[in-house]
């Protein structure tokens, strides 16, 4: 087991020399603010918060920490859900939040180079004047660095892919203080090992991404958002598979069970408290859009959908997706005395109906009312599990375990987009087998002193 050093006065002086006095804080409020993410996992205080201003500063902080055996936990916006940025071993909390510049927009190449601390919603606001956007959309205003570190995804993954599918190059600071460039602005890349994809999804355990070149997509000219309502949950989930197999290039395909839909209805959305599919299609031509909507409508009606609405009004569309993204906050407001665990798993699309049925049956078995919500188009399911006390937490953990192991049995994964962090480490051995030893060897190569986000991803 690695033994880390504490932070003494000379280390604080050295940090100030690297990033400046205003970018180092050991104040109680800053330590508390950076002690936990939005998950239910217990917080841990860092010893100091450091804000990097450049890639070189991040690299210099890592070299100082590595030379002195001090753990470093990277921080983006703190919006993750598996304890990914919790500083379990104290040490340095290295925030990239002040590295939020758009370095260059390569509009003709549908690319942008941006610092890791740039929030993705802010980035898309900047890109709108070019008629472009960065497609991955996790809901929260996560930073680009955090999205890449967790391989975040979201509602439009079914069309555009996850973060890993939308990054071309990155600058990475290694534990020993080296800065390396991985990937290329060329869309086609076959030169050497794919180090870029090694760092994406590694949660800051192998290196810290400080800058990235991202793929962009044109803002669609024609867009239709559809709401299909079903009395029968099985029919709703069957419709997911039918739509995915129809040939229609859906940009979003979301499933909400009755509990989740009820929450949105109570929040003021004109949506029936029933099993609901939220879908979206983009098209360059209005006629093509109409054809896509017609195909989706027919498929849903064949599966006994009781209501189908297609909307093209941009304001109404924005309100609907804002409500979908805010489903968790709505639940918190409606149940202020409760705590929540938000879990995620993913399976092959053909196994999605069985996963949802299993999740629903597991909740019923434990007598817990919870919301099932999913990026159904790519086989991703989230369950928002409320609890009030330790006994309730034990129940939540049992439900989480039952659904995760079922997903793995179905050929899926313990986490589709939230990452491993703390919460999913216990499932890594079962999912990866002896490959976990190869991962440990990779970690040892990049971080031999174990200073980078220790206690995450790989079980001890």
NORFEN-V918540 format. One record per residue. RES is the residue in one small letter. PHI is phi in whole degrees, 0 to 359 (* if undefined). NEAR is the number of other C-alpha atoms within 8 Angstrom. Layout:
BEGIN
RES_PHI_NEAR + RES_PHI_NEAR
END
This chain:
BEGIN
x_*_2 + x_288_5 + x_253_5 + x_261_8 + x_267_7 + x_279_6 + x_258_9 + x_259_6 + x_303_6 + x_293_6 + x_290_8 + x_300_10 + x_297_8 + x_293_8 + x_296_12 + x_296_11 + x_293_8 + x_280_9 + x_248_14 + x_97_9 + x_302_7 + x_288_6 + x_248_11 + x_227_14 + x_215_10 + x_244_9 + x_291_7 + x_302_6 + x_292_6 + x_291_10 + x_298_15 + x_294_9 + x_299_7 + x_255_13 + x_267_12 + x_203_16 + x_262_15 + x_270_9 + x_276_12 + x_274_10 + x_291_9 + x_298_5 + x_282_10 + x_224_11 + x_283_11 + x_285_15 + x_271_11 + x_203_12 + x_254_16 + x_235_13 + x_255_12 + x_284_14 + x_248_10 + x_205_8 + x_300_13 + x_294_8 + x_297_11 + x_301_13 + x_297_15 + x_292_10 + x_296_11 + x_297_14 + x_297_11 + x_300_9 + x_295_12 + x_298_13 + x_293_7 + x_246_7 + x_66_11 + x_251_13 + x_289_16 + x_233_15 + x_246_15 + x_285_12 + x_221_12 + x_253_14 + x_241_10 + x_73_11 + x_265_10 + x_287_11 + x_234_11 + x_232_15 + x_74_15 + x_303_13 + x_256_13 + x_285_12 + x_282_17 + x_303_10 + x_249_9 + x_70_11 + x_66_14 + x_265_14 + x_264_16 + x_261_13 + x_270_12 + x_255_15 + x_298_13 + x_269_9 + x_260_12 + x_235_12 + x_274_8 + x_275_11 + x_288_8 + x_196_7 + x_261_8 + x_259_9 + x_299_9 + x_292_5 + x_258_5 + x_56_11 + x_219_12 + x_217_14 + x_252_13 + x_217_14 + x_287_15 + x_292_17 + x_274_16 + x_287_16 + x_293_12 + x_291_12 + x_293_8 + x_295_9 + x_299_11 + x_294_11 + x_295_8 + x_292_7 + x_279_10 + x_302_10 + x_292_7 + x_266_6 + x_73_8 + x_232_14 + x_208_11 + x_267_12 + x_292_10 + x_303_15 + x_219_11 + x_283_10 + x_100_8 + x_292_7 + x_277_11 + x_291_15 + x_281_14 + x_298_12 + x_297_14 + x_294_15 + x_297_12 + x_291_13 + x_298_14 + x_262_13 + x_51_14 + x_296_16 + x_226_14 + x_127_12 + x_289_13 + x_255_14 + x_298_14 + x_301_12 + x_261_9 + x_254_11 + x_90_12 + x_274_12 + x_303_12 + x_299_11 + x_273_7 + x_234_14 + x_232_11 + x_250_14 + x_205_13 + x_204_14 + x_259_13 + x_232_14 + x_267_17 + x_268_15 + x_301_15 + x_274_10 + x_97_12 + x_284_8 + x_253_11 + x_235_8 + x_255_8 + x_236_11 + x_81_11 + x_201_8 + x_285_7 + x_288_6 + x_294_6 + x_268_4 + x_219_7 + x_226_4 + x_263_4 + x_82_4 + x_292_4 + x_274_8 + x_294_8 + x_306_11 + x_286_8 + x_288_8 + x_280_13 + x_293_12 + x_87_12 + x_274_11 + x_59_16 + x_72_13 + x_269_13 + x_246_13 + x_177_12 + x_245_10 + x_287_15 + x_250_16 + x_203_13 + x_211_14 + x_255_13 + x_247_13 + x_282_11 + x_240_12 + x_232_9 + x_293_8 + x_296_8 + x_295_8 + x_283_8 + x_238_11 + x_214_11 + x_234_12 + x_251_12 + x_240_13 + x_238_12 + x_244_13 + x_245_14 + x_228_14 + x_286_8 + x_259_7 + x_299_9 + x_299_8 + x_293_11 + x_299_17 + x_288_12 + x_298_10 + x_296_11 + x_302_12 + x_295_12 + x_296_9 + x_295_11 + x_296_10 + x_269_7 + x_278_7 + x_94_6 + x_288_10 + x_275_7 + x_290_12 + x_268_14 + x_210_15 + x_210_16 + x_249_13 + x_249_15 + x_231_15 + x_281_13 + x_299_11 + x_294_13 + x_296_14 + x_295_15 + x_299_11 + x_297_12 + x_291_14 + x_297_12 + x_293_7 + x_279_8 + x_105_6 + x_281_9 + x_279_5 + x_220_7 + x_289_9 + x_285_11 + x_215_12 + x_288_15 + x_229_15 + x_249_14 + x_255_13 + x_227_12 + x_215_12 + x_230_14 + x_247_13 + x_202_11 + x_285_9 + x_231_8 + x_299_8 + x_294_6 + x_295_9 + x_297_15 + x_299_8 + x_295_8 + x_298_10 + x_298_12 + x_297_8 + x_297_10 + x_296_10 + x_301_9 + x_299_8 + x_296_11 + x_291_13 + x_292_9 + x_298_7 + x_256_10 + x_66_8 + x_297_14 + x_268_9 + x_203_8 + x_217_11 + x_232_7 + x_242_9 + x_235_9 + x_241_10 + x_291_6 + x_296_6 + x_294_6 + x_295_9 + x_298_11 + x_297_8 + x_296_8 + x_296_9 + x_289_8 + x_296_8 + x_293_11 + x_298_8 + x_295_9 + x_267_9 + x_302_11 + x_295_8 + x_298_7 + x_297_11 + x_297_9 + x_297_9 + x_294_7 + x_281_6 + x_230_7 + x_296_6 + x_272_5 + x_259_9 + x_260_8 + x_221_10 + x_245_10 + x_253_10 + x_255_9 + x_217_13 + x_220_16 + x_212_14 + x_221_15 + x_303_11 + x_302_10 + x_294_6 + x_267_10 + x_299_13 + x_303_10 + x_294_7 + x_297_13 + x_295_11 + x_299_9 + x_296_10 + x_299_10 + x_295_9 + x_295_8 + x_295_11 + x_298_12 + x_296_9 + x_300_7 + x_267_8 + x_67_6 + x_246_7 + x_271_7 + x_216_11 + x_266_12 + x_259_16 + x_226_13 + x_214_11 + x_282_14 + x_297_13 + x_298_13 + x_243_10 + x_76_13 + x_263_13 + x_232_13 + x_246_11 + x_233_11 + x_264_13 + x_252_11 + x_272_11 + x_207_10 + x_245_9 + x_209_6 + x_297_6 + x_296_6 + x_296_10 + x_295_10 + x_299_8 + x_296_9 + x_300_12 + x_295_8 + x_294_8 + x_294_11 + x_304_9 + x_297_8 + x_297_9 + x_285_13 + x_297_11 + x_294_9 + x_295_10 + x_300_15 + x_295_12 + x_298_7 + x_276_10 + x_85_8 + x_257_11 + x_224_12 + x_291_15 + x_208_11 + x_273_10 + x_206_11 + x_280_12 + x_88_14 + x_274_12 + x_51_13 + x_266_12 + x_290_9 + x_252_13 + x_300_12 + x_294_7 + x_255_8 + x_291_14 + x_299_10 + x_296_6 + x_281_9 + x_248_8 + x_60_8 + x_292_7 + x_298_7 + x_296_11 + x_291_7 + x_294_8 + x_300_9 + x_297_9 + x_293_8 + x_296_8 + x_301_11 + x_297_10 + x_292_7 + x_277_10 + x_218_14 + x_299_7 + x_266_8 + x_66_10 + x_274_13 + x_274_13 + x_41_15 + x_296_12 + x_87_9 + x_240_13 + x_71_13 + x_262_10 + x_297_9 + x_298_3
END
